[in-house]
Amino acid sequence: MMKARLIGTGSFVPKKILTNYDLEKMVETSDSWISTRTGIRQRRVAVEDSTSEMAAKAAKAALKAAGVSPKEIDLIIVGTVTPDMTFPSSACFVQSHLGVKSGAAAFDVSAACSGFLYALDIANKYIKSGSVQKALVIGADRFSRLVDWKDRSTCVLFGDGAGAVVLSAEKGNRGVLSSRIHSDGRHWEMLYADSPCPPSPFEKKGSGNHYLKMNGNETFKLAVRTMGSAIKEVMEETGLKPEDISLLIPHQANLRIINAARDRLKLAEEKVFTNLDKYGNTSAGSIPIALDEAVREGKVKDNDIILFVSFGGGLTWASAAVRW
């Protein structure tokens, strides 16, 4: 059976940097309060780039790294909850931006911070079925559109950015070894954002705003629990043990959540890749941005076992194990 091998990575973050000290001037908070509780020191904010433009730039870098022409791509999946428009999908815009051949499939996946791993799981199944040879999987979000910059409990957490990988159908033992996706809609009120669209005239009343809302304490507890179970699931399916893991790349939401996942696996600190101090929580973009940085920094080598895990609004959670 063919495996979906990751043959190229790419990422893009906007130029504008918003530091914790900048936020001190906007809302009642402090660099010490933010960095101590989250591990975040700055984040990027998209001023000129739309979600699809960030996604396309990340994808272009991934294609270059893979040595693959856009004309070879059969499938584009973008994990995002901040599309440019209600429709067309961001994936269709990426197809247009890159010049991917007419007829290739392109669609978005809405799974919040788990969007990239949801998209990876879907693309993996397309490749294993034999219907796709090469796929672009992208995670991209522009949460600066959803954040209430007067709400210090949420505005300090999020940033904008995109990451991408090229998947190729190849024989052998390298590629996606296991991927799992889950959700529990009963807990949707823990983390959500109302629709930015105006209410219909037939509705009695609208929500009033579209800002992101989060129950931080309960979300933290659920994230630790579900990410732990997701890690266990792929490790049991593949027969992997903690000592087999070369690198854990978790969703970059909060350093305390990441440390809880690391402790559960009893991994050394150097076996966990983090960059949320620079970018904050970029939602679906966080894992592929971190992967691309890890690759460019030489922290990912041939035949390494890479473990991914995420948690997001929905509630959603996902995990994957990859042999590089």
C-alpha positions as CSV (number, residue, x, y, z in Angstrom):
1,M,0.0,0.0,0.0
2,M,1.1,3.5,-0.8
3,K,2.1,5.9,2.0
4,A,1.6,9.6,2.1
5,R,5.1,10.9,2.4
6,L,5.9,14.5,3.5
7,I,8.4,15.7,0.9
8,G,8.4,19.4,1.4
9,T,7.4,22.0,4.0
10,G,6.8,25.8,3.9
11,S,5.5,28.6,6.1
12,F,4.6,32.2,6.1
13,V,4.1,34.8,8.9
14,P,3.2,38.4,8.4
15,K,5.8,41.1,8.9
16,K,4.0,43.1,11.7
17,I,5.2,42.0,15.1
18,L,3.0,42.7,18.1
19,T,4.9,42.2,21.4
20,N,3.7,41.8,24.9
21,Y,4.9,45.3,25.6
22,D,2.8,46.6,22.7
23,L,-0.2,44.9,24.3
24,E,0.5,46.7,27.6
25,K,-0.4,49.9,25.8
26,M,-3.7,48.4,24.5
27,V,-5.1,46.5,27.4
28,E,-4.6,46.0,31.1
29,T,-1.8,43.3,31.1
30,S,2.0,42.9,31.3
31,D,4.8,41.1,29.6
32,S,5.4,39.2,32.8
33,W,1.8,38.1,33.2
34,I,1.5,36.9,29.6
35,S,4.9,35.1,29.3
36,T,4.6,33.4,32.7
37,R,1.1,32.0,32.0
38,T,1.5,31.2,28.3
39,G,5.1,31.3,27.2
40,I,4.2,33.8,24.5
41,R,6.3,37.0,24.0
42,Q,5.1,38.2,20.7
43,R,2.9,37.4,17.8
44,R,2.4,38.3,14.1
45,V,-0.6,40.3,12.8
46,A,-1.6,40.3,9.1
47,V,-2.2,43.8,7.9
48,E,-2.0,43.3,4.1
49,D,-2.2,39.5,3.7
50,S,-5.5,37.6,3.6
51,T,-5.8,34.0,4.8
52,S,-5.6,32.6,1.3
53,E,-2.6,34.8,0.5
54,M,-0.7,33.5,3.6
55,A,-1.7,30.0,2.7
56,A,-0.5,30.4,-0.9
57,K,2.9,31.8,0.2
58,A,3.4,28.9,2.6
59,A,2.4,26.4,-0.1
60,K,4.7,28.0,-2.7
61,A,7.6,27.5,-0.3
62,A,6.6,23.9,0.4
63,L,6.4,23.2,-3.4
64,K,9.8,24.7,-3.9
65,A,11.3,22.6,-1.1
66,A,9.7,19.5,-2.5
67,G,10.8,20.2,-6.1
68,V,7.2,19.8,-7.2
69,S,5.4,21.9,-9.8
70,P,1.9,23.3,-9.0
71,K,0.7,21.4,-12.1
72,E,1.5,18.1,-10.4
73,I,-0.9,18.8,-7.5
74,D,-4.1,16.7,-7.5
75,L,-5.6,17.9,-4.2
76,I,-5.5,21.0,-2.0
77,I,-6.9,21.0,1.5
78,V,-6.8,24.1,3.7
79,G,-7.5,23.9,7.4
80,T,-8.9,27.3,8.4
81,V,-11.7,28.9,10.4
82,T,-10.9,32.4,9.0
83,P,-11.5,32.1,5.3
84,D,-11.4,35.2,3.1
85,M,-15.0,34.6,2.1
86,T,-17.9,32.4,3.1
87,F,-17.3,30.9,-0.3
88,P,-15.4,30.2,-2.5
89,S,-13.1,28.2,-0.2
90,S,-9.6,29.4,0.6
91,A,-8.3,26.3,-1.1
92,C,-9.9,27.5,-4.4
93,F,-8.1,30.8,-4.0
94,V,-4.8,29.0,-3.3
95,Q,-5.4,27.0,-6.5
96,S,-5.8,30.2,-8.4
97,H,-2.8,32.0,-6.7
98,L,-0.4,29.1,-7.5
99,G,-1.7,28.1,-10.9
100,V,-2.6,24.6,-9.8
101,K,-4.2,22.7,-12.8
102,S,-7.9,23.0,-13.5
103,G,-9.7,19.9,-12.3
104,A,-7.7,19.4,-9.1
105,A,-9.9,19.1,-6.0
106,A,-9.8,22.0,-3.5
107,F,-11.7,22.5,-0.3
108,D,-11.4,23.8,3.2
109,V,-11.7,22.0,6.6
110,S,-13.2,23.8,9.6
111,A,-11.7,22.3,12.8
112,A,-10.2,25.4,14.4
113,C,-6.7,24.6,15.8
114,S,-6.9,21.0,14.7
115,G,-7.5,22.0,11.1
116,F,-4.1,21.1,9.8
117,L,-4.1,17.6,11.3
118,Y,-7.7,17.1,10.1
119,A,-6.6,18.1,6.6
120,L,-3.6,15.8,6.8
121,D,-5.7,12.9,7.8
122,I,-8.1,13.4,4.9
123,A,-5.3,13.8,2.4
124,N,-3.6,10.7,3.7
125,K,-6.7,8.7,3.1
126,Y,-7.1,10.0,-0.5
127,I,-3.5,9.0,-1.2
128,K,-3.9,5.5,0.4
129,S,-7.0,5.0,-1.7
130,G,-5.0,5.5,-4.9
131,S,-7.0,8.5,-6.1
132,V,-4.4,11.2,-5.4
133,Q,-0.7,11.2,-6.2
134,K,0.3,14.6,-4.8
135,A,-1.5,16.8,-2.3
136,L,-1.0,20.2,-0.7
137,V,-2.1,20.3,2.9
138,I,-2.2,23.7,4.5
139,G,-3.1,25.2,7.9
140,A,-3.8,28.9,7.8
141,D,-5.6,31.3,10.1
142,R,-5.9,35.0,10.7
143,F,-7.2,35.2,14.2
144,S,-6.6,38.9,14.5
145,R,-10.0,39.2,12.7
146,L,-11.7,37.3,15.5
147,V,-9.9,38.6,18.6
148,D,-11.5,41.3,20.8
149,W,-8.5,43.5,21.4
150,K,-10.1,44.8,24.6
151,D,-10.4,41.3,26.1
152,R,-7.1,40.6,27.8
153,S,-8.0,37.0,28.4
154,T,-7.9,36.2,24.7
155,C,-6.1,38.9,22.7
156,V,-2.7,38.0,24.2
157,L,-2.9,34.4,22.9
158,F,-3.4,34.5,19.2
159,G,-1.4,35.4,16.1
160,D,-1.7,35.0,12.3
161,G,0.2,32.7,10.0
162,A,0.2,29.7,7.7
163,G,2.2,26.5,7.1
164,A,2.0,23.9,4.4
165,V,3.3,20.4,3.4
166,V,3.4,18.5,0.1
167,L,2.4,14.9,0.3
168,S,3.4,12.3,-2.2
169,A,2.2,8.8,-2.8
170,E,5.2,6.6,-2.4
171,K,6.1,3.0,-1.5
172,G,8.2,2.2,1.5
173,N,8.1,2.8,5.2
174,R,8.4,6.6,5.2
175,G,5.3,8.8,5.5
176,V,2.2,9.0,7.6
177,L,2.1,5.9,9.9
178,S,-1.1,6.8,11.8
179,S,-3.5,9.7,12.0
180,R,-6.6,10.1,14.1
181,I,-9.2,12.9,14.3
182,H,-12.0,13.4,16.9
183,S,-14.6,15.9,18.1
184,D,-17.1,16.4,20.8
185,G,-19.7,19.0,19.9
186,R,-21.2,19.0,23.4
187,H,-18.5,21.3,24.6
188,W,-18.7,23.8,21.8
189,E,-19.2,26.7,24.3
190,M,-15.7,26.2,25.7
191,L,-14.2,27.9,22.6
192,Y,-16.0,29.5,19.8
193,A,-16.6,32.6,17.6
194,D,-20.0,33.7,16.3
195,S,-20.4,34.1,12.5
196,P,-19.1,37.4,11.2
197,C,-22.0,37.6,8.8
198,P,-24.9,40.0,9.7
199,P,-28.1,38.3,11.0
200,S,-30.8,37.5,8.6
201,P,-33.8,39.8,8.6
202,F,-35.9,36.8,9.4
203,E,-34.0,36.2,12.7
204,K,-35.4,37.7,15.9
205,K,-31.9,38.9,16.9
206,G,-28.3,38.4,16.0
207,S,-25.4,37.6,18.3
208,G,-24.2,41.1,18.4
209,N,-20.5,40.4,17.5
210,H,-18.2,37.8,16.1
211,Y,-15.4,37.9,18.6
212,L,-13.7,34.7,19.8
213,K,-14.9,33.6,23.3
214,M,-13.1,31.1,25.5
215,N,-13.6,29.5,28.9
216,G,-9.9,29.4,29.6
217,N,-9.7,27.1,32.7
218,E,-12.1,24.4,31.3
219,T,-10.4,24.6,27.9
220,F,-7.0,24.0,29.5
221,K,-8.3,20.9,31.3
222,L,-9.9,19.4,28.2
223,A,-6.8,20.2,26.1
224,V,-4.5,18.3,28.4
225,R,-6.8,15.3,28.7
226,T,-7.7,14.9,25.0
227,M,-4.2,15.6,23.7
228,G,-2.9,13.0,26.1
229,S,-5.4,10.4,24.8
230,A,-4.7,11.3,21.2
231,I,-1.0,10.7,21.7
232,K,-1.7,7.4,23.3
233,E,-4.0,6.3,20.5
234,V,-1.5,6.7,17.6
235,M,1.3,5.2,19.7
236,E,-0.7,2.1,20.5
237,E,-1.8,1.8,16.8
238,T,1.8,2.0,15.6
239,G,3.5,0.1,18.5
240,L,5.7,3.2,19.1
241,K,7.2,3.7,22.5
242,P,8.3,7.1,24.0
243,E,11.9,6.3,23.3
244,D,11.1,5.9,19.6
245,I,9.9,9.5,19.2
246,S,12.5,11.7,17.6
247,L,10.4,14.9,18.0
248,L,7.0,16.0,19.3
249,I,5.5,18.9,17.5
250,P,2.4,19.9,19.4
251,H,-0.2,22.6,18.7
252,Q,1.4,25.8,19.9
253,A,-1.3,27.1,22.3
254,N,0.1,27.4,25.7
255,L,3.5,26.3,27.2
256,R,1.8,24.7,30.2
257,I,-0.3,22.5,27.9
258,I,2.8,21.5,25.9
259,N,4.7,20.6,29.1
260,A,1.8,18.5,30.3
261,A,2.0,16.5,27.0
262,R,5.8,16.2,27.3
263,D,5.5,15.0,30.9
264,R,3.0,12.3,29.9
265,L,5.4,10.9,27.4
266,K,8.4,11.4,29.7
267,L,10.2,13.1,26.8
268,A,13.3,15.2,27.2
269,E,12.8,18.9,26.7
270,E,15.0,18.9,23.5
271,K,12.6,16.4,21.9
272,V,9.7,18.9,21.9
273,F,9.7,21.7,19.4
274,T,8.1,25.0,20.4
275,N,8.0,28.4,18.8
276,L,4.9,29.9,20.4
277,D,7.1,32.5,22.1
278,K,7.6,34.1,18.7
279,Y,4.2,33.6,17.1
280,G,1.6,32.8,19.7
281,N,-1.3,30.5,18.8
282,T,-1.7,30.6,15.1
283,S,-4.5,28.1,15.2
284,A,-4.4,25.7,12.2
285,G,-1.1,27.3,11.1
286,S,0.8,26.4,14.3
287,I,1.8,22.8,13.7
288,P,2.9,23.2,10.0
289,I,4.8,26.5,10.8
290,A,6.6,24.7,13.7
291,L,7.3,21.7,11.4
292,D,8.8,23.9,8.7
293,E,11.0,25.7,11.3
294,A,12.2,22.4,12.7
295,V,13.1,21.1,9.3
296,R,15.0,24.3,8.4
297,E,16.8,24.2,11.7
298,G,18.0,20.7,11.0
299,K,16.0,19.2,13.8
300,V,14.3,16.7,11.5
301,K,16.3,14.0,9.8
302,D,15.6,11.0,7.5
303,N,13.7,8.2,9.2
304,D,13.0,10.3,12.3
305,I,9.6,9.6,14.0
306,I,7.7,12.8,14.3
307,L,4.6,13.0,16.5
308,F,1.9,15.7,16.1
309,V,-1.0,16.5,18.4
310,S,-3.6,19.3,18.5
311,F,-6.7,20.5,20.2
312,G,-9.2,23.1,19.1
313,G,-12.7,24.6,19.1
314,G,-15.5,22.3,18.3
315,L,-14.3,20.7,20.4
316,T,-11.8,18.9,18.2
317,W,-8.6,17.0,18.7
318,A,-6.2,15.1,16.5
319,S,-2.9,13.3,16.3
320,A,-0.5,11.8,13.8
321,A,2.7,9.9,13.7
322,V,5.1,10.3,10.7
323,R,8.3,8.6,9.6
324,W,10.3,11.3,7.9
